[in-house]
Amino acid sequence: MSARNQVNAAGRAGRKPKLGQNFLVDLQAARRVVEALGDISNSVVIEIGPGRGALTKERASRLVAVEFDRVLAEELSKDFAGKTTVEIVQANFLDTSLSELLTLGNSRPSQRAKVVGNIPYYITSDILLRLFEQHELVERIVVMVQREVADRLVAEPGSRDYGLLTVTAKLFADIERLLTLPPSAFRPAPQVYSSVLRLAIAPKAEALGVDSQKFLSFCKLAFAQKRKTLVNNLRRRFAVQQIRSVLQSAAVPDNVRAEALSLRQLAEIYRNLKPDPSQPN
């Protein structure tokens, strides 16, 4: 099961995308977003939802812009007609593969992409999880997301925003918040603030001694019901006495909730637990 399914996003990914993108009009903010990608003079940049081209730049050795809206894609194709370094793709990003997009970009086989975009709020998690699924092909991601989603992605253990999405993101990347933008930075102005995040792809599964997908399946169970303790969430798959014994060995109280545990602590507990054969998987 993919990371996207682990956070229950598969259903949303299958829905027809809504139109009504909020376009970035703050040129200084757009410049800072692009600069956060670092040196892109020898990079392939994949832009998600270029809209009217506020972030689209020609400094990259190759730019592949994926726009869902047919009219916007056609306008961008006209704007960049004759520019051999720019490729406009009219598609739902969730239906594309990075390997195919990189092929369109005429990149070297070993080259990884830098990804940038103003992500539609209602499919932010789906897009990030789609990128994590293909993280071997990604070097860095710089995205604008709803501030509340950014809060979840950068949250620390013990905070109210810390959860399955946080753990999933931190398993694949190091994350930093660069800036927060008011509604006035966009047209039409949304009713929420937006944050710009930079995610440096840094997979941690091997260092933690876990299989990423099996571990995320475990985390999905651990975070299943926020009000319940870790023991109560895990007892569907593991024997209660074994859970308590493993928690004790990890110096974790047996009334702990998953949101109080770091990625390292969750991985340690996962490695030392064995499924209860009397329980369904």
N, C-alpha and C positions, 0 to 999 in steps of 0.2 A: 504493500500500500504506500502511495506516495506521500510526501510531506504535506501536499495540498489537502489530501484526504484526511490526514491526521488531524487537521484543525477544522474539519467539517466544511471545507470550502468547495468541495467538488460540485455540489448542487448549484452554488452561485456561479461557478465557472461555466456551467452549461446554459445559463440563461442568456437570452439575447441582450447585448449591451444597450444601455440607455444613452440617448444623445443629450447634450446640454452641458458640454465641458465648460469649465471656468478658465478663461485664458489669462495667462500672466501678462500684465502690461507694465510692470515695474522693470524697466530696462536694467537698472543697477542690480536688482535682485537676480535677473536672468544672467547677467555677467558673472555674478558670484557663484551661481549654480554651475555654470560651465567651467569656471576656473577651479571649482572643487574637484573636477575630474583629474586635475593635474595636467601634465604634458600630454597632449593628444596628437602631436604632430606626426607620430608614427603609429597611431592607434586606430582601431576600428571602433567607432562609437555607434551604439544602437540607441536610438531615441524612441521612447514609447509615448504615443500621443502628442506629436509635434504641434497639432492644432494649426495656428496661423504662423508658426515658425519663430516664436520668441526665443527659443533655445537653440534653434537650428543654426549651426555655425559651419564654416568651411575650413576651420583650422585642423580638423581631423584629416588623417590621410585617407579615411573612408568613413562616410556617414550613411547608415541605413536607418531611415525614419519609418516607423510603423504607425499608420493612422487608420482608425476604424471608419471614420466618417468619409464617405465616398467623395462628397463635394470638396471637403478640405484637402483630401489626398490629391484630387485633380488640380486644385489651385496650387498646391505645393509642387506638383510635377511640372506645372507651367513655369513657376517661379525659378525652379532649378533645372529647367530644360537646358541641355548642353553641358551641364556640370557633371563631368565623368566621375567625380569623387562622391556624388550624392545619389542615393537610391531611395525612392519613395515607394513604400509598400502599403497598399490598401488592404488591411486585414485586421482581425481581432487578434491582439498580441497573444492571448491565451490559446489561440489555435495555431500558433507558429512554433517553430523550433529554432533555437539559437544556432544550431549547426547549419540549417538552411539559410538563415539570415547572414551568417558569416560567409557562406559560399557566395551569396549575392554581393557581399562586400569585397570579394576577391582577396580575402585575407590569406595569410600564410596558414598552413594546416595547424600549426602549433599556437597560433595567435589567439589570445583571449580578448573578449570585448569589454569595453567600458560602457556602462548603461546609464542613461539619463532620462528623466521624464517628469512631467507634471501628472501624477497618477490620479485617475478618477477615484473619488472617495469610496464609492460603493464596491469597488473591486480591488482595493489596495492590497488586502491580504492575499487574494488570489494571484495577483501579479508577482508579489514578492516571493510567494511560495513556488510559483512557476520558475522564477529565477534560481531559487535555492535548489530545485530539482536538477537544474542544469549548471550548477555552480562551477563545474570543471571548466566551463567555457567563459566564465566571467572573472574579471579582475577586480572591478570596482563598480559600485552602484551609487548614483546620486539622484535622489528623488524628493519631490515635494509631496507630502501627504498631510492628511488632516492632523491637527495638533494632538488630538486625543489618541490617534493611532501611533503617532510618534512617541507619546508618553508610554504606551505599552511596549514599544520596541526597545526603548532605552531604560526601562524600569529595572530597579534593583530588587533582590529578594526581600520580602517583607512589606513591600508597598502594595497598594490596592490595584495598581495597573499591571503588576507582574503576573504572567500567566503562560499558557501554552504557546502563544505567538512569540512572546519574549524568548522563551527557551529555544524554540525552533530557530529563530533568527540568530541567537547567540551561538547556536551549534554550528552555524555556517559562516558567520561574519562578525567582525568587530564593528560596532556601530557608534556613531557620534552625531549629535544634533549640531548643525552649523548655524542656523538662524530660524527665526519665526516671523512669518509674514501676516499682516492684517488683511481682512477682506478687501480693502481698497487697492491691494496689489493686483487684483484680478478683475476681469470684466466677463460676464456679469459678476458682481461681488457675491461670494458665497456667504452663508451665515455663520461660518466658522473660520478660525485662524488656521494657518498652514505652517508646517515646519519642514525645513530642508534637512535631510539626513544623508550622511555618507556612510556606506557600508563597504568595508574592505573585506573581500572574501578571504576567510581564514577558517577552513574546516577543522573541527576539534574532535571529531568522533574517534579518530585513530589514537590521539593522545589520551582520550578518556577511556579507551579500551572498550568501545561499544560499536555495534552496527547501527548506523544512523537511523534507518527506518524502523528497526525493532525497538530501538531506544525511544523514538518518537511515539511509537504505539504504546509503550509503557507510560510515557509522559501524558499522553491523551487520557489514559486511565487515571493517573495520579491527579490530574486537574479536572476530572470529570464533573465533580460537584464541589464548588468552591467552599461551601459551608461545612463540608465533611472533612474529617481528619484524613491524613494519608492512609492510615490503617484501614479506615472504612471504605475509602475509594479502591484500595488495592485488594481487598479481601475477596473480590469477585474472581480473582485469578490466582491469588497466593494464600497460603495458610496463615491465619492471624498470628499464631505463635512464631512462625518463621519471620513474618514481617517485623514483629516486635524485637526479635532476636537480632535481626539485621540492623534495625534502627539503634539498638543499644550498642552494637559494635561500632556503629558510625558516630556514636556520641550525640544522637538525635533523640529528643523526647518522643515518646510514643503517641503524644497528642498533637504532634506537629501537623500543619497543613502544607500542601505542596508549595504554595506560594512563598513559604518561608525558606525554601531550600535553594541553594545555588545550583548551577549547572553541574559543577563538580560533585556536589553532595547527591544530587539525583542520579548521576551516573554511577557513583559508588554503591548506592542502594540497589540500583538496577542490576549491576554486575553480580551482586551477592544473593539475589533472589532467584529461586527456582519455582516455576509454575506448579500450583497444586494440581495433581493429576485428577482429583475429584471435581475440579471446577472446569466449566467450559472455557475455551479460549476466547 
